[in-house]
Amino acid sequence: MKTKQLPLMIMTTLLLGIHSFGTVDAAQVVGKSGTKPAVSKSSTGATGKSSVKAVRGTVGKSTFKPLVTKPAPKVTAQSNVKLKGTTVANAKPKVANTTAVKPKITTSTTASRVTATVVTKNQVEQVTTRVRVENTPDVRVLLGSRRQDASVSSASGVTVLNSAKGKIESHKVVSVGIRGNKIAVNGKAIDSVVTLKPASGDIFTFEGKSYRGALTLRANNGTMMVINEVPLESYLYGVVPQEAIPSWPAAALEAQAVAARTYALHTMEQNKNQLYDVSTSTDHQVYGGVSGETHSTTAAVNHTKGIVMLYNNRPINALFHSDGGGYTEDSVNVWGNDIPYLKGVKDYSNSSSSASNWTVSTNRHALEGKLNAASKGVGKLKSIQLTPLGNPGKATSDRGVSGRIKSATFVGTAGKVTLSGDDLRGILGLKSTLFDFYVNHNPVSSTGKSYHTFTGKNDTVFIKGYGWGHGLGMSQWGAAEMAKKAGSGDTNYYQTILKHYYSGITLKKMY
């Protein structure tokens, strides 16, 4: 067989969905450069969830940067490992009526790099160098970065490997730390990269918290990067219960499992040349390790094992968010790129919940103060130029198809300023961009007509809004409501949910 034919055969195998994956040797990875926000957040996503913060403008290369699925920030020295993020737009959905921006998405704020379905020559060659791990790829999860020593243990003992994956020694409990530009094991400097794995089984404990897979420690500018290398399916065991509510119907959990798997593969493809693929926060997807696993969510992951959402034979950036508020949004109206599978559709979230329907009360002085604090002050407010919120289904110059704000102009005695919906959401600390202003009129007790003109006195300002998160992709609460429609014998209703929220996608079992 000619060697030039080998990539083509591997490519064909990938497309048939019968290929196998593993993880890139940590020693082969070059230094990470900082990149974007997911989602997803999932944007998460944030953004309700995730899970969402990087979506493709044209499926392929893109500069799309969702709120929840941004790539993980550049690693800087920290004193402690941060094991879980909860402050971006992709945070776990929960019914609440606070005005804080929901952390994904994603995934979603929301909310991103090697995947099984990418079949360019270089990517096919990369797949051939990977180690088989139960026919699933490994994902590299950044648990954090620290300077202090830490302990690692396993019931079966801990095997220590150097950067070449050569076995050095085994211990019941291992102390690890940073010594100059090397990782030290039990006080002895070993190598710039050291991997620890259970002598048998797949569970180890790092600083009192259990994880599956292996732990790679990398010396990085005087700190120790802590990376959990874990098979993708095992990773999902610790993600789905953080990104969904375990008591939801099975179809909703299964839809979340497929979205999380697809998002992870998409992100792994984008980060394949970086030091890690995802973090544990809503910048990507919240990950709880073994302690976060539940029976219902593990069953959802197992039921959908290897199932991935594809568009043009590539894993999509499967953004998701907590609550669509009645209608999701076109990506072009959120971040400017028209992503074919991220189109606005009817959302089935429960309109009676505070995640779907919320009201914030403030006043003109406070509103002026927030604008001033963001360096967007216009003096004493006179009016807000914004199309009144109407029924969803048709975009306007300043609102998307769902009614989410694309831009709003504040007019005052010192001039005027136009803000994007995302900027306005952040400045005011709101759950979504699907809202309107009601000056001196309470929308709960009035006709609901918006009022955008200030009197110049101590005006009361009501902000009535809907949904939680960026509004792209799957609404998690909407998926939970849709799942209630599944028949008793319909074991694949999750596919109906996914095909509703992600336009034109195909579902394929990749392993």
C-alpha positions in Angstrom: 0.0 0.0 0.0 1.4 3.4 -0.9 1.8 5.7 2.0 0.1 8.5 0.2 -3.1 6.5 0.2 -3.1 6.0 3.9 -4.6 9.5 4.9 -7.4 8.9 2.3 -8.3 5.5 3.9 -8.2 7.0 7.4 -10.4 9.9 6.1 -12.9 7.4 4.7 -13.0 5.5 8.0 -13.6 8.7 9.9 -16.6 9.5 7.7 -18.0 6.1 8.2 -18.0 6.8 11.9 -16.0 3.7 13.0 -12.7 5.4 13.9 -10.9 5.5 17.3 -9.4 8.3 19.2 -7.1 9.1 22.1 -5.1 12.0 23.4 -2.2 14.0 22.2 0.9 13.5 24.2 1.3 16.5 26.5 5.0 16.7 25.7 4.2 17.3 22.0 2.0 20.3 22.7 3.4 23.8 22.2 2.8 26.8 24.4 -0.7 28.2 24.6 -1.5 31.7 23.4 -4.5 33.4 24.9 -7.6 33.4 22.9 -11.3 34.4 23.3 -14.4 33.9 25.5 -19.3 30.0 26.1 -21.6 30.5 25.1 -22.5 27.7 26.1 -22.4 29.0 27.6 -22.4 26.9 26.5 -22.9 29.1 26.8 -22.5 28.7 29.0 -23.9 29.4 29.0 -23.7 31.6 29.7 -26.0 33.4 29.2 -27.8 31.0 31.1 -25.5 28.4 29.9 -23.3 27.0 28.3 -22.4 26.7 27.7 -21.9 29.5 25.4 -19.1 31.3 24.8 -16.5 30.8 19.4 -18.8 30.1 16.6 -18.0 29.8 13.0 -19.1 32.5 10.6 -19.1 30.1 7.7 -18.7 26.6 8.9 -15.0 26.3 8.7 -12.8 29.2 9.7 -14.4 32.1 11.6 -14.0 34.9 14.0 -17.3 34.5 15.7 -16.9 35.1 19.4 -19.9 34.1 21.5 -20.3 35.4 25.0 -20.2 32.0 26.6 -17.9 29.9 24.6 -14.8 31.9 24.4 -11.6 30.0 24.3 -10.1 29.7 27.8 -8.1 32.8 28.9 -4.4 32.8 28.9 -3.0 31.1 32.0 -1.4 33.4 34.6 0.1 32.6 37.9 -2.4 31.8 40.6 -2.1 30.8 44.2 -4.8 28.2 44.2 -6.4 25.8 41.8 -9.9 27.0 40.7 -11.9 23.8 40.4 -15.1 25.2 39.2 -16.3 28.5 37.6 -19.7 29.9 38.3 -19.7 33.5 37.2 -20.0 33.6 33.4 -23.0 33.3 31.1 -23.1 29.5 30.9 -23.9 28.7 34.5 -26.2 25.9 35.6 -29.8 26.8 35.0 -31.8 27.7 38.0 -35.0 29.6 38.5 -34.2 32.9 40.1 -35.2 36.6 39.9 -31.9 38.3 40.5 -30.7 40.8 38.0 -27.2 39.5 37.8 -25.9 38.3 34.5 -26.3 34.5 34.4 -22.9 32.9 34.0 -22.3 27.6 29.8 -22.6 27.4 27.9 -21.9 27.6 27.6 -23.5 27.8 27.5 -25.3 30.2 28.6 -22.7 33.7 28.2 -21.5 32.2 26.9 -19.8 30.5 25.4 -13.6 26.5 21.8 -10.1 21.8 19.2 -9.3 17.9 17.8 -12.5 16.4 16.5 -13.5 13.1 14.9 -15.2 14.5 11.9 -12.6 16.9 10.5 -11.0 15.3 7.5 -8.3 17.6 6.3 -5.0 16.0 5.6 -3.3 17.4 8.7 -6.1 16.5 11.0 -6.3 13.0 9.7 -2.6 12.6 10.3 -3.0 13.9 13.8 -5.7 11.3 14.5 -3.3 8.5 13.5 -0.8 9.6 16.2 -3.3 9.4 19.0 -3.6 6.7 21.6 -6.7 4.5 21.6 -8.7 5.0 24.8 -11.9 2.9 24.7 -12.5 4.3 21.2 -13.1 7.8 22.5 -10.9 10.8 22.3 -9.3 12.3 25.5 -10.1 15.8 26.4 -7.6 18.0 28.3 -9.4 19.9 31.1 -7.5 22.7 32.9 -8.4 22.4 36.6 -6.3 25.4 37.5 -2.8 26.7 38.1 -1.0 26.9 41.4 2.3 27.4 43.2 1.7 25.4 46.3 2.4 21.7 46.6 -0.6 19.4 46.3 -1.4 15.7 47.0 -2.5 13.1 44.6 -3.7 9.6 45.6 -5.6 6.6 44.3 -6.8 3.4 46.0 -4.7 1.4 43.7 -1.6 3.6 44.0 -0.3 6.3 41.7 2.0 5.7 38.8 4.3 8.6 37.9 5.3 9.2 34.2 7.8 11.7 32.8 7.2 13.8 29.6 8.0 10.9 27.4 5.4 8.8 29.3 8.2 6.6 30.7 7.4 5.2 34.1 9.4 6.6 37.0 7.9 5.3 40.2 4.7 4.4 42.0 3.3 5.5 45.3 0.1 5.3 47.3 0.1 9.0 47.8 2.2 11.5 45.9 3.1 15.1 46.8 3.6 17.3 43.7 4.8 20.8 43.4 6.8 23.3 41.3 10.6 23.6 41.6 11.9 26.2 39.2 11.0 25.0 35.7 10.3 21.4 36.8 7.5 19.4 38.4 8.7 17.9 41.7 7.3 14.5 42.9 7.7 13.9 46.7 10.2 16.8 46.8 12.3 15.6 43.9 12.4 17.7 40.6 11.5 15.3 37.8 10.6 16.9 34.5 8.8 19.9 33.0 5.8 17.7 32.4 4.8 14.9 34.7 1.7 12.6 34.3 0.1 10.8 37.2 -2.4 8.0 36.7 -4.0 5.3 38.9 -2.1 2.0 38.9 -5.4 0.4 38.0 -8.9 1.7 37.5 -9.6 5.2 36.3 -10.2 7.3 39.5 -7.7 9.4 41.4 -8.0 12.1 44.0 -6.4 15.5 43.6 -6.5 17.7 46.7 -9.5 15.8 48.1 -11.6 15.8 44.9 -12.0 12.8 42.7 -11.5 12.7 38.9 -11.4 10.1 36.2 -8.5 9.6 33.8 -5.0 11.0 34.5 -3.5 14.1 35.8 -0.8 16.0 33.8 1.2 18.7 35.6 3.1 21.2 33.5 5.7 23.7 34.7 4.6 27.1 33.3 6.4 30.3 34.3 6.8 29.4 38.0 3.4 27.8 38.4 2.1 24.3 38.0 -0.7 23.9 35.4 -3.0 21.1 36.5 -4.7 19.3 33.6 -7.1 16.4 33.8 -6.7 14.2 30.7 -9.9 12.2 30.6 -11.8 10.2 28.0 -14.6 12.3 26.5 -17.4 10.1 27.7 -16.0 10.1 31.3 -15.7 13.9 31.1 -19.3 14.2 30.2 -20.3 12.3 33.3 -19.0 15.3 35.2 -20.4 17.9 32.9 -24.0 17.1 32.2 -25.2 17.2 35.9 -23.6 20.6 36.2 -25.1 22.0 33.0 -28.6 20.5 33.5 -30.9 19.5 36.3 -30.6 15.8 37.0 -34.4 15.5 37.7 -35.3 16.7 34.3 -36.9 14.2 31.9 -34.5 11.7 30.2 -34.8 13.2 26.8 -33.7 16.7 28.0 -30.7 15.2 29.7 -29.8 13.2 26.6 -30.1 16.3 24.5 -27.8 18.1 26.9 -25.3 15.2 26.7 -25.2 15.4 22.9 -24.8 19.2 23.0 -22.0 19.0 25.6 -20.2 16.2 23.6 -20.5 18.1 20.3 -19.4 21.4 21.9 -16.4 19.6 23.5 -15.3 18.1 20.1 -15.7 21.5 18.4 -13.6 23.1 21.1 -11.0 20.4 21.1 -10.6 21.0 17.3 -10.0 24.7 17.9 -7.5 24.1 20.8 -5.6 21.2 19.4 -2.4 23.2 19.3 -2.9 24.6 22.8 -1.8 23.3 26.2 -5.4 22.3 27.1 -8.8 22.0 25.4 -11.3 23.3 28.0 -11.5 24.8 31.5 -13.9 23.8 34.2 -15.9 27.1 34.2 -18.7 28.5 32.1 -16.0 29.9 29.8 -16.4 26.4 28.4 -18.6 23.9 30.3 -18.8 23.5 34.0 -17.1 20.2 35.1 -17.5 18.7 38.5 -15.4 15.5 38.3 -16.6 12.3 39.9 -18.3 14.0 42.8 -20.7 15.7 40.5 -21.9 12.6 38.8 -25.5 11.4 39.1 -27.3 8.3 38.0 -29.7 10.0 35.6 -27.1 12.1 33.8 -24.7 9.2 33.5 -27.5 7.2 32.0 -28.1 10.0 29.5 -24.4 10.1 28.5 -24.4 6.3 28.1 -27.6 6.2 26.0 -26.2 8.8 23.6 -22.6 7.5 23.5 -20.7 8.8 20.5 -23.6 10.7 19.1 -22.6 14.1 17.7 -24.3 16.9 15.9 -22.8 17.7 12.5 -23.2 20.4 9.9 -21.2 19.9 6.6 -19.7 16.8 8.3 -18.2 18.8 11.1 -19.2 19.1 14.8 -21.1 22.3 15.3 -20.4 24.9 18.0 -23.3 23.6 20.1 -24.1 26.7 22.0 -26.9 26.5 24.6 -28.3 28.8 27.2 -30.6 28.5 30.3 -33.9 29.9 28.9 -34.9 31.2 25.5 -37.7 33.4 26.9 -40.2 32.3 24.2 -37.9 32.5 21.1 -34.3 31.9 20.4 -32.1 34.2 18.2 -30.3 34.2 14.9 -26.5 34.3 15.5 -26.1 37.2 13.1 -28.2 39.4 15.4 -26.1 38.6 18.4 -22.5 38.6 17.2 -22.7 39.5 13.6 -21.9 36.1 12.0 -24.7 34.2 10.2 -24.2 30.6 11.4 -26.6 28.4 9.5 -27.5 26.1 12.4 -28.0 28.9 14.9 -31.3 30.3 13.9 -34.1 31.7 16.0 -36.9 29.3 16.7 -39.9 29.0 19.0 -38.8 28.2 22.6 -40.9 25.9 24.8 -39.6 27.2 28.1 -42.2 27.7 30.8 -43.3 31.3 30.7 -44.4 31.2 34.3 -40.9 30.7 35.7 -38.7 33.7 36.8 -36.1 32.5 34.4 -38.5 33.1 31.5 -40.2 36.2 32.8 -38.5 38.8 35.0 -38.8 42.5 35.9 -36.2 44.9 37.4 -37.0 48.2 39.0 -34.6 51.1 39.1 -34.7 54.9 38.5 -33.3 57.5 36.2 -30.4 58.5 38.5 -29.3 54.9 38.9 -29.5 54.4 35.2 -27.4 57.5 34.6 -24.9 56.3 37.2 -24.4 52.9 35.4 -23.9 54.6 32.1 -21.3 57.0 33.6 -19.5 54.1 35.3 -19.2 52.4 31.9 -17.9 55.7 30.3 -21.1 55.9 28.3 -22.7 58.9 30.1 -24.9 61.3 28.3 -25.8 63.7 31.1 -29.3 63.9 32.3 -31.4 61.3 30.4 -34.1 62.5 28.1 -35.2 59.5 26.1 -34.3 56.0 24.8 -34.5 55.3 21.1 -35.5 51.7 20.7 -38.2 49.9 18.8 -40.9 48.7 21.3 -40.8 45.0 22.0 -43.4 43.2 20.0 -44.2 39.6 18.9 -41.2 37.5 17.8 -40.7 36.3 14.3 -39.5 39.4 12.5 -36.2 41.4 13.0 -36.1 45.2 13.0 -33.1 47.5 12.6 -32.4 47.4 16.4 -34.0 44.1 17.4 -33.4 40.5 16.3 -35.9 38.0 15.2 -36.7 37.1 18.8 -37.0 40.7 19.9 -33.5 40.7 21.5 -31.9 44.1 21.4 -29.2 44.6 18.8 -28.7 48.3 19.7 -30.3 51.0 21.8 -29.6 54.8 21.8 -29.7 56.8 25.0 -30.3 60.5 24.5 -29.3 63.0 27.2 -28.5 66.7 27.8 -24.8 66.0 27.0 -25.4 64.0 23.8 -26.3 60.5 22.9 -24.7 57.1 22.9 -25.6 53.8 21.1 -25.0 50.6 22.9 -25.2 47.0 21.7 -27.6 44.6 23.4 -24.7 42.7 24.9 -23.0 45.8 26.3 -26.3 47.0 27.7 -27.0 43.7 29.3 -23.6 43.8 31.0 -23.9 47.4 32.1 -27.3 46.8 33.7 -26.6 43.3 35.0 -29.6 41.7 33.2 -30.3 38.1 32.4 -30.7 38.5 28.7 -31.1 41.1 25.9 -34.8 40.3 25.4 -36.3 43.3 27.3 -37.8 46.7 27.1 -37.9 49.9 29.2 -41.1 51.3 30.9 -40.5 54.8 32.3 -42.9 55.6 35.1 -45.2 52.8 34.1 -45.2 49.4 35.8 -45.5 46.8 33.0 -47.1 44.3 35.4 -50.1 46.5 36.2 -50.4 48.5 32.9 -51.2 47.6 29.3 -47.6 46.5 28.7 -46.9 49.4 26.3 -43.3 50.5 26.6 -42.4 54.1 27.6 -39.1 55.5 26.6 -39.3 59.2 27.5 -38.1 60.7 30.8 -39.9 63.5 32.6 -36.7 65.0 34.1 -37.9 64.3 37.6 -37.1 61.3 39.8 -38.3 58.9 37.1 -38.9 55.3 38.0 -37.7 52.9 35.4 -39.0 49.3 35.0 -37.1 46.8 32.8 -39.2 43.9 31.8 -37.5 41.0 30.2 -37.6 37.3 29.1 -35.2 34.4 29.1 -31.7 33.9 30.6 -28.6 33.8 28.5 -27.5 34.8 25.0 -30.4 33.0 23.3 -28.4 31.0 20.8 -28.9 27.3 20.2 -30.7 25.1 22.7 -32.7 26.5 25.5 -32.2 24.2 28.4 -35.5 24.9 30.1 -37.2 24.7 26.7 -35.6 21.3 26.2 -37.0 20.2 29.5 -40.5 21.3 28.5 -40.2 19.7 25.1 -39.1 16.4 26.8 -42.4 16.2 28.5 -44.0 15.5 25.1 -42.0 12.4 24.6 -44.1 9.2 24.3 -43.4 6.3 26.7 -41.8 4.3 23.9 -39.9 7.1 22.2 -36.3 6.5 23.5 -34.8 8.9 21.0 -36.9 12.0 21.5 -33.7 13.9 22.4 -33.1 14.0 18.6 -36.4 15.8 18.1 -35.3 18.4 20.6 -31.9 18.9 19.1 -33.2 19.2 15.5 -35.6 21.8 16.7 -33.1 24.1 18.3 -30.2 23.5 15.9 -31.3 24.1 12.3 -30.3 21.7 9.5 -28.0 19.5 11.6 -27.5 15.8 11.3 -26.9 13.4 14.1 -24.3 10.7 13.7 -22.7 8.1 16.0 -19.0 8.7 15.7 -17.7 5.9 17.9 
